[in-house]
Each structure stands twice: as structure tokens, then as C-alpha cells.
Amino acid sequence: MEKLFSGIISVRTSSTRLPKKCLLKFGDNTVIEHIIDRCKNYNIEPILCTSTDPEDDILIEIAKERKIKFFRGSLLNKGKRWSDCASYFSLKEFHTIDADDPFFDGTQMKESIEYLIDTNSDVITPTKTSSNGAASVGYSFKSDLIHKVSEKFNEEIDTEYIWDFINQINPIKKLTLPEKNIEKIKMRLTLDYEEDFLILNMVRLILGKEAKRDEINDLFKRNPDLHLINWFRNEDYLKNQSKKK
């Protein structure tokens, strides 16, 4: 029987660029419901991890309706929220699933967790393709590393840019998930802006909600101008992140 890995879905309703984007209608479901269902389709155990802010009550209602595990923690300190969640469910390792990435690749996620365990690393970072906009895989963490981050920065501070805090923990063993097939396909499949929502819905309508990553890659290869709908938002996003830092 295939081992069941845990995916911590980091989600709040307090998005600013695209308000309450996790609750936007995505076909018959909302974006967050789509994320949960995609986890189940890949035999990944979803754990919805949100804040104690009353505005996030609706996310807990969705988790209960979908009959999945959930955890509520710090609003601003994501590192502490992850740490407390991992402790609550006795997780030795976990993978982060961003609710901004509706078409994540569950196969790559499992490869990331296995790579973490096989190499005895503290963290496995996403492939370069994923980080450059493809949004196919998140981070695999040993829980011990996140506990150390939480212990060092335990107060209610904003740790949205979690790497600013992880990099202050030394030493750590950090590897990047290797890519099997490096194809230079321009596509931005993360959800931050209206243009992102448009292209994600196009993928859903053309390929279906359970579209595999190779099918998505083929779609963008067959339509080389498709990425132009939202590719410019990559630069906007990076500029905004730099200003916030």
C-alpha cells in the first residue's frame, strides 16, 4: 500500500492583491475545495492550516464538510503556525501546499518528500521551474527545522517571508528537488491577480479540474502565446515582494 504523506495547506482569507481568492468559484467548487480534492486524488492527506482570525471560520467549515484534518494558529507567524500544526498531528515531516497553486503536481510532491527522507535533509526546495511560475510543487520540511524556527521567533511577528527566518537557523541541509525533464515552458500558474485566475480557469475548462502536469505542459507548448495573459505579473509580483521585505 502506498504511504500516505501529509500536505499542510497554508491558507487564510486575508489576501490583499485578490481578496478572498481561496473562496473564488472554481468550476463547481471554490479554489480551496479544489485544492483539497486534488490532494485526495493524489492520495495525499490534506491538513488545512489557517489562523484563529474569525474571518477564517469559513475555512474550518469547509474542512469539516470535506472531512479533513484542520488546525488553527497564529495569524501572522506562519512558522509558528506550521510548527504547532506539526506538533498537534505528530508529524515528523510534511510538505507545504500553497492554496495559491490549484494545479500543483502531487507526484512531484511525493518525490520531494521521498527525497527529503532519502537524503536526510532538513528541507527540499521546489524545482527551479516551479519557482519560476509553474507552481507545481512546494517545500518539504523536517518538522524539527520548523520547530527551531518557531522557538527562535515565537512572538506574534509576520513571518510571511519565511526564508528570512529559516536562513537564521544554522546549520541546515537544504537541497533543491531535481528536475527530470527541463523544458523551458513559460507559464504562470499561481493565483495572485485577476489575470492569474483567468488563465487557471482556462486550463480547467480545457483540460478538466484533474489535469496532470504533463497535460498542462503540452497545452502551453501547443499554444506558445498562452502565457502572455499573465506572464507580466511575475515581474509585478517580484517587485511587490521586494518592496514588502
VENDAVEN-V606437 format. One line per field, one symbol per residue. burial: b if it has 9 or more other ideal C-beta (glycine too) atoms within 8 Angstrom, else e. A space follows every 10 residues. Layout:
BEGIN
burial=???
END
This chain:
BEGIN
burial=eeeebbbbbb bbbbbeebee bbbbebeebb bbbbbbbbbb ebebbbbbbb bebeebebbb ebbeebebbb bebbbbbbbb bbbbbbbebe bebbbbbbbe bbbbbbebbb bbbebbeebe bbbbbbbebb eebbbbbbbb bbbebbbbbb ebbeeeeebe bbebbbeebe ebbbbbbeee eeeebebbbb bbbebbbbbb bbbbeebebe bebebbbebb beeeebbebb bebbebbeeb beeee
END
